[in-house]
């Protein structure tokens, strides 16, 4: 029996393109989704711990090891913007999923940042070469 494939013309009511196959298919187009985030919005230390179920002790330990530069508001409370929130949540995820201690988490994030920086530089150089 032969494996069979079919692609039906796109209909607006469909959310995904139906493909039946016995092998992997590389789709040329992808549907991207995202959430609009107000980068100026800030969250306090306690709100962050409560909303994202992060231990205050763990977060303080990560901050002491240099996870992010702290931002304070005029009331001398720790507050974080969305960029810092993303980094804190990544650190917490690494800590929980991999069981890495705070200095290890900080090192992993620094290496990830360096890798992203090098990839951006490589993309710029490749575009420059091909243009």
N, C-alpha and C positions, 0 to 999 in steps of 0.2 A: 504494500500500500504506500503510495506516494504522500509525503507531507504536503499540505496545501496551505496556501496563503491567499488572502484576498484583502483588498482595500476598497472600501465603498466611498463614493463621493461624499464630501463633507456636508453635513446637515446642521443647520444652526442650533437645533435643539440638543445636539450631542455635546457632552462635556469632554469626551475623550475619543480618540480615533480607534475604532475596533480593528484589531489585527489578530488573526488566528494563525498560529505557526507552530512548527516543531523545533524551531531554532530561534536564537535571539535576533531581534530586529533593531537596528539603530534608527531612531526616529529623528528626522531632520529638524523638526520644530518642537519646541517645548513650551508648555504653559507655565508661566511664572506667577507666583502669588506673593504677596507681602503685606506688611502692615505699615501704615504711615505713623511715624513717630515724631513727636515734637522734641527736637534735640535740646531745647531750652528748658524743658520740664525737668524738675529736680525731685528727688525722693530722699527722705530723711533716713538716717541709720536704722531707727526702730521700724519705720514703715517697710524698709527693704527686708529686714529680718523677718517680719511678720508675713508680708505678702509672698515671699519666695521661700519661706520655711528654711532660713539659714540661721544657724546658731550664732548668737552674738559673740561668743568666745572665739569661734572659728574665724568669723569675719574680722574681729579685732586682731587676731594673730596674723592673718593675711595682710592686713593694713600695716602692721608693725614690720613685716618683712618686705614692704615696698610694693604691694600689689598695684596701688594707684597713688597719685598725689591726692591728698585730701582737699575737699572743698568745704569751706564753712560759710554759713550765712551769717548775717549780723547778730543773730542770737547765740552764736558760738556752738551751734549744733552741727554735726557732720551731715552734709547733704551731698548727693551724687547726681550727676547728669546722666543722660542716656548712654553716652559712650562709656562712662565708668560702670554703669549698671551692666552693660553687655560684658565687660571684662570681668566683673565680679561674678556674674552668673556662669561664665565660662570656667572661671577658677573653681567655683563651687562644684560644678559638674565634674571637672577633672578630679577634684578631691574625693567626691562621693563615689564616682564610677570606678576609678583606678586605685583608690585608697592611698594616694600620694600625700605626703605631709606638705605643710605650707611652703617651705623653701623649694621643694620639688615642683609644686604647682607654679610658683613664680618663675622658676627656670623654664618649665615647659611653655608657659605663655610668652616669655621673652624669645625663646627659640621659634615659636610659632610666628611672632611678630617679625622676626628677622627673615624667616622664610617668605612671608607675604611681601616684605620689602624687596627681597631679591627677585621674586616672581614679577613684581611690578616693573623693576628695572629691566628684567629680561624681556618683558612684553614691549617696553618702550624701545629697546635696542632692536628687537625683531621688526617692529613697525618701521623704524628708521631705515633698516637694511632693505626692506621690501618696498619702500616708497621711492 
